[in-house]
Amino acid sequence: MDDTTAPAEEATGDLGRLAATVERLRRELAGSRRAADDRALVELAKGVLVGRLGCGPAQAAEQLTTLAGRSGLSPVEVAADVVNAAAHDRVSVAARAEPEAAVPLRAAESAALDAGDTQAVARSLLEHALPALGATAVAVWAAGTDGSLTLAGYAGFGPEEARSWRHVPPGVDTMARRSLAARRTIWHSGDLPSIGRRPADPGGRVTMPMTRGGRVLGVLEIGWPDAPGAGSSRVERQIEALAELCAHTLTAPPAPGAPGASGASGASGASGVRTGPGAPPGGPDAGLPELIGLADALPDPALVLRARLDARGGLADFEVRHVSRRLHGTPALEAHPFKAGGLLLEAFPQAAGGLFGRVERVHATGEPFRSERMPLALSMTGVADVSLTRHGEYVLLVWRDHDEDARLSGLLEHAQRLGRIGGFEENAVTGEVTWTAQLYSLYGLPPGEPPVPLERLREHAHPDDGVTVGHFLRTVLHHRRFAAAAFRLRRADGGARHLRVVAEPVFGPDGRLMATRGAYQDISSQHWTEVALAVTRDQLAHSERESAERNRLALQLQHAIMPPSHGTTRSDGLRIAVRYRPAQKDHLVGGDWYDVVTLPSRRILLSVGDVAGHGMEAATGMVVLRNALRGLAATGAGPAQLMSWLNLVTCHLAGPMTATAVCGVYDPASRVLSWARAGHLPPILLRERDGSELPMIKGPLLGAFTDAAYEEGRVRLRADDTLLLYTDGLIERRDRNLRHAQDRLLAIATRGAATLDRLLDDLLIRCGSDTDDDTCLIGVQLT
């Protein structure tokens, strides 16, 4: 072996032996701590048995050994059961639900009670209680009254990480901060920052407020390497027990010689024991005299409150420890007889409506609360500015009644601003003129300018309103009577306002004039609104006259082309009758038309149609389409071709409109009716006391498509057949669908009538349409 390598190998062997020795000593130290914690738990159980059985320590130790032998459990497990049976805390509740958790929780409790600081408490939690939950890290946060957080203890995190998180300022959104603000347990799985938390960290966290005596002292945060199974009642009960234990250690006074024993409040860094936020040394009531002195020195009424706990340690009410001198002899004290030692809810049940919750939150978190114009029954006016602050174990409630005169003054000022009103007063004795702030705004003057007296009002008015202003001034200043006037004010900035001024004299008891008071109101918007309304009324009247004239012309045009009644005519073996019923209201003049004409080919054109809309446009459109169809039919084309051409007329020549139509051409020689439809209801054929609609052949609305195609139907008529063509005004109803109306039309038509005229009249009367639309009806009967 080389001489140079031998020392290196020897050094490596020495380091290995040293590391093994250090590891052995660490295990022995950990074992010693666990043994010491176990002995502390056994000693606690022996004390319980001494108190319960009335025996000595030796007999208690012998009883524990006997119980362990009979149950097959270790002395430590029996000791944990004995303590749980005697205690009524959260640890015992968790132990009854989860017996396996009893020993770790009681061991952690024993270690925490013997610990010198919160850092040692955190280590004991990680060593004894958290492994059973699968947790690997714990942080104990102490809460400050300003919403800040201080890391009072930690385990499972490195020292560098702890130094980075030793203090969290208020307002920083962290896991612990959210739980503190909500005052509830929160299971976290997101990316909120916290100690040891990285953006890609898959682990889970839970944060739980540590509450004692109704006060939130801090937050317990526990970390898992993976998701902890949020919401598990078993885990939550154990965490609640640990939070209660940590809260006790945060409020417990430090042991003599331990860090923090100097009496300073707050957390002494990451290794200090929190000795109660704001709790003064010398006992819980040590700071009460100073707080009483502060309450009595305040110019507003105040109460000093302290939490009253129930048997389980929860908040039950707040005890009134002091009533400030401002309340002595006041109606508020008579209505709510507060006295030292009384309870807030007993003397003031209305506090349960909101004030109690505010006091509870301030007491729990230490965050002060202030509110303006808060409803408060303690106040003489029912509304007050309220302030709540925590001072150690106490909450100071201070309120200031809203002065009724100030409230009414503010209300009056608000009303003047909304109504654009400014008030004034002219003292007749001193000559002093007083304006409100709103009146300076109306005049366009800065508040420092001298007010304009009434006698100089004419100088600021428009010259055309001089007579009106002069009459107003004579009535008020000379006749000394109430007066009002509207005029145009010329403002200092060159603008003009329409104002209304009212004023009246004020007399003393002896009848002497003391002052003149009044107000100006800006009525500019009202004036221009009235002007606009007058113009609108004129325009509306003109529009109504034009509309009436257009409707009259449309009605005359319609009646000239289609008279309401038409006698029965005969043509080539046909008996033809028509009916036209115009709308009852003139402004609903529509575009319905009918036409019966003999063509040069001796064939007969039958058509009905309906232009969409009402008024002059619909009537003129009807004339265009009716005459266009007549001209196109003279070419001899069939009904389908006629509909195609009429569609082009509607799209290109008649303006933007749509219409429905049905067109039939009857050949007397063959008795064949050729017909086509454009979005219209098909004709009805009555034959031998039976009736039916002709087939619903294809044909779109006129004016909808420029390249629309139409089908053509054919039917051979027989002797005594009757053909009915109609527009939808005959059957439309608002409460029935169209199919029901068509069925009713068929039922009435097939009842039979003595003559064709009687049949058409019956249809007009009995179909019962209610849309007040135009109606066209053609009846054709073969003889």
BELGIQUI-V732314 format. One record per pair of residues at least 12 apart in sequence whose ideal C-beta (glycine too) atoms are under 6 Angstrom apart, sorted by the first residue. I is the first residue (numbers start at 1). GAP is how many residues later the second one is. Records with the same first field share a line. If there is no record, write none. Layout:
I=GAP + GAP
This chain:
37=70 + 73 + 74
38=38
40=70
41=38 + 65 + 66 + 69
42=33 + 37
44=39
45=34 + 37 + 38
46=14 + 15
48=34 + 38
49=14
64=14
76=27
77=26
80=22 + 23 + 26
83=23
84=18
90=150 + 151 + 154
91=14 + 150
94=143 + 144 + 147
97=140
98=136
101=137
104=24 + 25 + 28
105=24 + 136
107=21
108=16 + 17 + 20 + 21
109=136
111=13
112=12 + 133 + 137
116=142
117=142 + 154 + 155 + 156
118=22 + 34 + 35 + 155
119=34 + 152
121=32 + 128
122=16 + 18 + 31 + 32 + 33
123=32
125=13
126=12 + 29 + 30
129=113
133=102
135=87 + 89
136=20 + 89
137=19 + 20 + 86
138=17 + 84
139=15 + 56 + 82
140=12 + 13 + 106
141=35 + 77 + 78
142=76 + 125 + 132
143=37 + 75
145=221
146=24
147=23 + 220
148=21 + 22
149=19 + 27
150=17 + 117
151=14 + 15 + 119
152=115 + 122
157=38 + 39
161=34 + 35
162=108
165=30
166=104
174=19 + 20
175=13 + 17 + 19 + 30 + 32
176=31 + 43 + 45
179=28 + 30 + 40
180=39
183=26
185=23
186=21
187=19 + 43
188=17
189=15
203=20 + 21 + 22 + 23
204=20 + 23 + 24
205=18
206=16
207=12 + 14
208=12 + 31 + 35
210=33 + 36 + 37
212=35 + 39
213=94 + 96
214=93 + 101 + 149
215=149
216=148 + 149
217=30 + 33
218=32
220=23 + 26
250=24
251=25
253=22
254=19
259=13
260=12 + 13 + 15
263=18
265=13
278=114
279=113
280=112
284=109
287=105
291=13 + 100 + 103
292=30
295=27 + 29
296=28 + 29
300=98 + 100
301=23 + 25 + 26
302=22 + 96
303=17 + 94
304=17 + 18 + 90 + 92
305=13 + 90
306=13 + 15 + 87 + 88
307=56
317=26 + 27 + 28
318=26 + 41
319=24
320=18 + 22
323=15
332=46
336=12
350=27
358=30
359=36
362=26 + 28 + 33
363=32
366=24
368=21
369=19
370=17
371=15
372=13
374=12
376=23
379=22
380=21
381=20 + 21 + 23
383=19
384=15 + 16 + 17
385=15
386=13
416=22
417=21
420=102
421=98 + 100
422=14 + 16 + 17 + 20 + 98
423=13 + 96
424=15 + 94
425=90 + 92
426=90
427=88
428=85 + 86 + 87
433=18 + 20
435=16
439=81
442=78 + 80
444=47 + 48 + 49
445=47
457=12
460=29 + 30
461=26
462=26
465=22 + 23
468=17 + 19
469=18
472=13
476=27
480=25
482=22
484=18
485=16
486=14
497=25 + 27
498=25 + 26 + 29
499=21
500=21 + 23
501=19
502=16 + 17
503=13 + 15
550=66
551=35 + 36 + 38
554=35 + 62 + 65
555=34
557=62
558=61
562=18
564=16
566=12
568=189
571=27
572=96
573=95 + 210
574=206
575=181 + 206 + 208
576=20 + 204
577=179 + 180 + 183 + 202
578=16 + 200
579=181 + 198
580=196
581=194
582=192
583=189 + 191
584=188
588=26
589=25 + 30
590=24 + 28 + 183 + 184
591=20 + 27 + 30 + 31
592=18 + 135 + 182 + 184
593=16 + 29 + 33
594=14 + 182 + 184
595=12 + 31
599=34
601=35
603=62 + 64
604=62
605=28 + 60
606=58
607=22 + 56
608=54 + 117 + 119 + 168
609=50 + 52
610=50 + 117
611=48
612=46
621=33 + 36
624=30
628=21
629=17
632=13
638=36 + 74
639=24 + 26 + 35 + 36 + 37 + 73
640=36 + 70 + 72
642=21
643=33 + 35 + 67
644=66
647=55 + 61
650=52 + 53
651=52 + 55
657=46
658=43 + 45
659=43
660=18 + 19 + 20
661=17 + 19
662=15 + 18 + 63
663=13
671=45 + 46
672=42 + 44
673=42 + 44
674=38 + 40
675=38
676=23 + 34 + 36
677=22
678=21 + 24
679=22
682=12 + 14
683=40 + 42
684=40
685=38
686=36 + 63
687=34
691=55 + 58 + 59
695=18
697=14 + 16
698=13
717=65
719=63
721=61
722=59
723=57
724=55
725=53
726=51
727=48 + 49
729=44 + 45 + 46
730=37 + 45
731=14 + 36 + 38
732=37 + 39
733=37
734=36
745=22
748=18
756=23 + 25
760=17 + 19
